[in-house]
Amino acid sequence: MEITVKENLSGATIVREDGKFFVLGPQNPETQTAWKSEADIQEYAAKASSNPYVWQTPSEPEPVNTVISPTAFKRRFFPEERVAIATVRAKRTSSDPEEVQAALLLDVFFEDLDDIRLTEMDLTDPTVETGLGFLVHLGIITQERADTLGAP
């Protein structure tokens, strides 16, 4: 099985094709002296690779919680963003059809969040991305800000 050596200031990490690895310190464990070359590390790694007890399995990343309360989500918005959203939503009686449509679309997105029966929401729900995308389209937030607001 092929192994790869990834050197760093404190030693090296030896990685197998299957992702298992072991970490070497700055010294050769057999001689208690500093590694002389990458060839020394490779030689030691080749010998140690036959020992099943040295290999560690990479840990799985912790699952990310994407569920938050609607109130927590709305509090992610800066006050000036909340004012801009409220301003657009207030234009539902405007004589400009585009303003009315924008107000109604924001109402649809935020009415769900305003419903007191809703106790949690999932940031991975496509409606969140769509709603944030519409706020970007309206110029209320930037795409970077939308990414931050929609991140777990």
Residue, then its C-alpha position, 0 to 999 in steps of 0.5 A: m500500500e502506498i504511503t505519503v509523508k506530509e512534513n511539518l515543523s514538529g515532525a511528519t504525518i504518514v498517510r496511507e491510500d485508505g486515509k489512515f495515518f500516524v503522526l511522527g514527532p520531530q525525532n526518530p522513535e528508535t534513535q531519539t535523534a532528529w530526522k536526517s532526511e525525508a528518506d529516513i522518515q520514509e524508511y521508518a514509515a515503511k517499517a512501521s506501516s506493517n504494525p496495525y496498531v500505529w494507524q489511526t482512522p481519521s475522525e469524522p467531522e462533527p455534524v453541523n446543526t442547521v436548525i435554529s429558531p426563526t427568532a434567532f434567524k431574524r436576529r442575524f440581520f443588522p438593524e439597517e437590513r431589518v429596516a430595509i426589509a420592513t420598508v420594502r414590505a410596507k410597499r404592498t399598497s404601492s401603485d408600482p406593480e414591481e414594488v407590490q410584487a417585491a413586498l408580497l414575495l418578502d411577505v411570503f418569506f417572512e410570514d412563515l418566520d413570523d408565525i408563532r407556531l413555527t419553533e424551528m427552521d432549517l437553514t438548508d431549506p431551499t426557501v431560506e436560500t431563495g429568500l436570501g437570494f431575493l434580498v440580494h436581488l433587491g440590493i438589501i444585502t450582498q451575496e457574501r452577507a447572504d452566505t453568512l446569514g444562511a450559514p449554520 
